């Protein structure tokens, strides 16, 4: 099942996503006609793991981590599927990175890896935008709009052996499989749960495969994870987002 959120003139609604519409308790809302998609959850934080694919380590000349290497994005980093994302005026090196994301379903802490599937609502997709020329991970990765997320949460997805691809204005840039992760999704969620209390809607992103690269204003980034969906956002110049 796909779970989505829609912004209508009367406020947000949430429900099942079916054939271009969100089916809520009070009726059916057509995407585009009745409103636009929102990020599919409202996290208190987005926990993001880096250096989780061997090919990415080789490409970026990083050392292999002995345990998951993570950072945090705030809720203000979110943008929805289909929403334009502003190219920050203070960077000249903005990069994309296509990542699979688990959405937590319940308040929890100290999970064993085998308990993680029961604590996960489902999976969605994130573009981990990175202002590569800034100093420190927070400056590079935690700015407004740095975490486009969506289009929905797929509750029936299995993160093992999942193919993914990223295109930029139609050109294939990333082509990989989640089996190439160094740490599995269950291992990562368990590891982080020993340090943080998760709340419903919190997100855990599992890192990007090889070939994260530069993106320019006017280009559209589309990230697909098999069995989950495609997140699409256009990068725009200017002082705001749509």
C-alpha positions in Angstrom: 0.0 0.0 0.0 1.1 3.5 -0.7 0.6 6.2 1.9 0.6 9.9 0.8 -0.1 13.4 2.0 -1.8 16.1 0.0 -1.9 19.9 0.6 -5.4 21.1 -0.2 -6.9 24.7 0.1 -8.4 23.5 3.4 -5.2 22.0 4.8 -3.3 18.7 4.6 -5.0 15.3 4.1 -3.5 11.9 4.3 -4.5 8.5 3.0 -3.9 5.8 0.5 -2.4 6.8 -2.9 -4.4 5.2 -5.7 -4.3 6.1 -9.4 -3.3 9.7 -9.0 -5.4 10.4 -6.0 -5.2 10.3 -2.2 -8.1 8.4 -0.6 -8.7 9.8 2.8 -11.3 9.0 5.4 -13.5 11.9 4.1 -13.2 11.3 0.4 -11.0 11.1 -2.7 -8.6 13.9 -3.6 -7.1 14.1 -7.0 -3.4 15.2 -7.1 -3.1 18.4 -9.2 -6.8 19.2 -9.2 -7.5 19.2 -5.4 -4.0 19.9 -4.2 -0.3 19.0 -4.4 1.7 16.2 -2.8 3.4 16.9 0.5 6.4 15.0 1.9 4.8 11.7 2.9 5.6 12.0 6.6 6.4 14.7 9.2 9.7 13.6 10.8 11.2 15.2 13.9 14.6 14.5 12.2 16.1 12.8 9.1 18.9 10.5 10.1 21.3 10.1 7.1 24.0 7.5 6.7 27.0 8.2 4.5 29.8 6.0 3.1 27.5 3.0 2.9 28.4 1.7 -0.6 31.9 0.3 -1.4 32.0 1.9 -4.9 31.2 5.3 -3.4 34.1 4.9 -1.0 36.4 4.2 -3.9 35.1 7.0 -6.0 35.3 9.6 -3.2 38.5 8.2 -1.7 36.9 7.6 1.7 38.0 5.0 4.2 35.7 2.1 4.9 33.8 2.9 8.2 33.8 0.3 11.0 30.3 1.3 12.0 27.6 3.4 10.3 28.7 7.0 9.7 25.7 9.4 10.1 24.5 13.0 10.2 21.1 14.6 10.7 19.0 16.8 8.5 16.2 19.0 10.2 12.6 19.0 9.1 13.1 22.3 7.2 15.3 20.4 4.7 12.1 18.7 3.3 10.7 19.3 -0.1 7.9 17.3 -1.7 7.9 15.2 -4.9 7.2 17.6 -7.9 8.2 20.7 -5.9 11.0 22.8 -7.3 14.2 23.1 -5.2 16.1 26.4 -5.0 19.8 26.2 -5.9 21.4 28.0 -2.9 23.1 31.3 -3.9 26.0 30.6 -1.5 27.3 27.5 -3.2 28.8 26.7 -6.6 28.9 22.9 -6.2 25.5 21.4 -5.5 25.3 17.6 -5.8 22.5 15.0 -5.9 22.5 11.6 -4.3 19.6 9.1 -4.6 18.8 7.3 -1.3 16.4 4.8 0.1 14.6 5.9 3.3 12.8 4.0 6.0 10.0 5.8 7.8 9.6 4.9 11.5 6.0 3.9 12.5 6.2 4.0 16.3 8.1 5.6 19.2 11.0 3.2 19.8 14.5 2.8 21.1 17.2 0.1 21.5 15.9 -2.1 18.6 17.6 -5.4 17.7 18.0 -5.8 13.9 15.4 -8.5 13.8 12.9 -6.1 15.4 13.3 -3.3 12.9 10.8 -4.5 10.2 8.0 -4.3 12.8 9.0 -0.7 13.7 9.1 0.6 10.1 6.0 2.0 8.5 7.5 1.6 5.0 10.0 3.1 2.5 10.3 6.2 0.5 13.0 8.1 -1.6 15.2 11.0 -0.8 17.6 13.2 -2.8 20.5 14.0 -0.4 21.5 17.4 -1.8 25.0 18.5 -0.7 26.6 21.9 -1.1 30.0 20.3 -1.6 32.1 23.5 -1.3 30.9 24.4 2.2 32.8 23.5 5.4 31.3 20.8 7.6 28.5 18.4 7.1 25.8 20.6 8.7 26.6 23.5 6.4 26.8 21.2 3.4 23.8 19.0 3.9 21.3 20.5 6.4 20.1 23.6 4.6 16.5 24.4 3.6 15.4 22.2 0.7 18.4 19.8 1.0 16.1 16.7 1.5 13.5 16.3 -1.2 11.4 13.3 0.0 8.6 11.2 -1.6 6.5 10.6 -3.5 4.8 8.3 -1.0 5.5 5.6 1.6 5.4 2.1 0.2 4.4 -0.2 3.1 5.0 -3.5 1.2 8.6 -2.9 0.0 11.5 -5.2 0.8 14.8 -3.2 0.9 16.9 -6.2 0.1 18.0 -6.6 -3.5 16.2 -3.4 -4.7 17.4 -1.9 -7.9 17.8 1.9 -8.1 18.6 4.6 -10.7 19.0 8.3 -10.9 18.7 10.4 -14.0 19.4 14.1 -14.4 17.4 15.7 -17.2 17.0 12.2 -18.7 20.6 11.2 -18.5 21.4 8.1 -16.4 23.8 9.0 -13.6 23.3 6.2 -11.0 22.5 2.6 -11.5 22.9 0.2 -8.5 21.3 -2.2 -6.1 20.7 -2.1 -2.3 22.6 -5.4 -2.0 25.8 -3.3 -2.4 25.2 -1.6 0.9 28.0 -2.1 3.5 25.5 -2.0 6.4 21.9 -3.3 5.8 18.8 -1.1 6.6 18.0 -3.3 9.6 21.5 -2.9 11.0 21.5 0.9 10.5 18.1 1.5 12.1 19.1 -0.8 15.1 22.5 1.1 15.4 20.8 4.5 15.4 18.1 3.4 17.8 20.7 2.9 20.5 21.6 6.6 20.3 18.3 8.2 19.6 14.6 7.7 20.5 12.7 7.5 17.2 9.3 9.1 16.9 6.6 8.2 14.4 7.4 9.7 11.0 11.2 9.9 11.6 13.3 9.0 8.6 16.5 7.0 8.2 18.3 7.3 4.9 20.7 4.6 3.9 23.3 6.4 1.8 23.9 6.8 -1.9 25.4 4.5 -4.4 28.3 5.5 -6.7 28.2 8.6 -8.9 26.6 11.3 -6.9 27.4 14.3 -9.0 26.8 18.0 -9.8 23.4 19.4 -10.7 22.7 22.8 -12.2 19.6 25.1 -12.2 17.1 24.0 -14.8 17.9 20.3 -14.4 15.5 17.7 -13.2 16.6 14.9 -10.9 14.6 11.7 -10.9 15.4 8.9 -8.4 13.8 5.5 -8.7 13.9 2.7 -6.2 12.3 -0.5 -7.5 9.0 -1.3 -5.8 8.9 2.0 -4.0 8.6 4.8 -6.6 10.2 7.8 -8.3 11.0 11.1 -6.7 11.3 13.9 -9.2 12.3 17.5 -8.5 13.6 20.4 -10.7 16.5 22.5 -9.5 15.8 26.2 -10.0 17.7 29.5 -9.7 16.1 32.2 -7.6 15.1 33.1 -4.1 12.3 30.6 -3.4 10.8 27.2 -4.1 7.5 26.2 -5.7 
